[in-house]
Amino acid sequence: MVPQLHVVDHALLAHRLASLRDAATPSARFRRLLAEIGALLTMEATRGLPTVTARVTTPLTEMDHRMLAAPEPVLVAVLRAGLGLMEGGMQVLPEAPVGHVGLVRDEHTLKPSQYMLRMPPEVKTRGAILFDPMLATGGSAIAAVQRVKEAGAPHLRFVCVVAAPEGVAKLAAAHPDVPIFTAALDEKLDHRGFIVPGLGDAGDRCFGTE
C-alpha cells in the first residue's frame, strides 16, 4: 500500500459512488453526485489542517474553541471534469480562492498537454487542494501537481473519486510529498488507459458531451 494513499471509507460516500458508477445515471444527477462526493472527500482531505485555540463569545458565555490556524487552501480544478468535483469543495470551503489547470490527454500516447493555467497568488502561502475525478495512468495528475507546485504552492493534496493502482504508484513516485484522497482504489487500467471498473469518462458524463 502506498503510504500517502487515503481510501476514504464512509457509507454515504460508497452509496453515492455506486450511483455515480451506474451507466444509467443521467448527466444532471451525475453532476449532483459528483459535487456531493467532492464535499465528502474535501472534509477528509482537510481533516489534518492545523488549528489554534481562540476565544469565542456565545449568547451565554465565553469559551476557548478550535479554529483554523491559517486561511483556507486554494481549490484547484483540473479541467474539465475537476470542475464538478471541486463544486463540492467550494461548498465546504466557500471562502477559498479558486484556480484552474487545463490539461488534455492524447488518446493515443496517453500523455497530457497544458492549454491553460490560472492560479490565484494566495496559492504561494495557502497551499492547494487539487481536484480531478480520475487518477488513471497518472500522467495528467503528475503534470497538474507539477504546475501547481511551480505556481508556488508550498504543500498540496490530491483529491479524486476513483484511482487505478498504476496511477497511484506513478503519482506517489513522482510527488511523494502529496497525499492522495480517493473514494475507491479500482482494479486496473484497460488497454486504452481507462480505469476498470471505473465510471466512464467523468467529463462527458458530467456535462452530457461525447
Helices and strands as residue ranges (DSSP letters): E 5-7, H 11-21, H 27-45, E 51-57, E 62-68, E 74-79, H 82-92, E 98-105, E 112-118, H 123-126, E 128-131, E 134-135, H 139-150, E 156-163, H 165-174, E 180-185, E 188-189, E 195-196, H 202-207
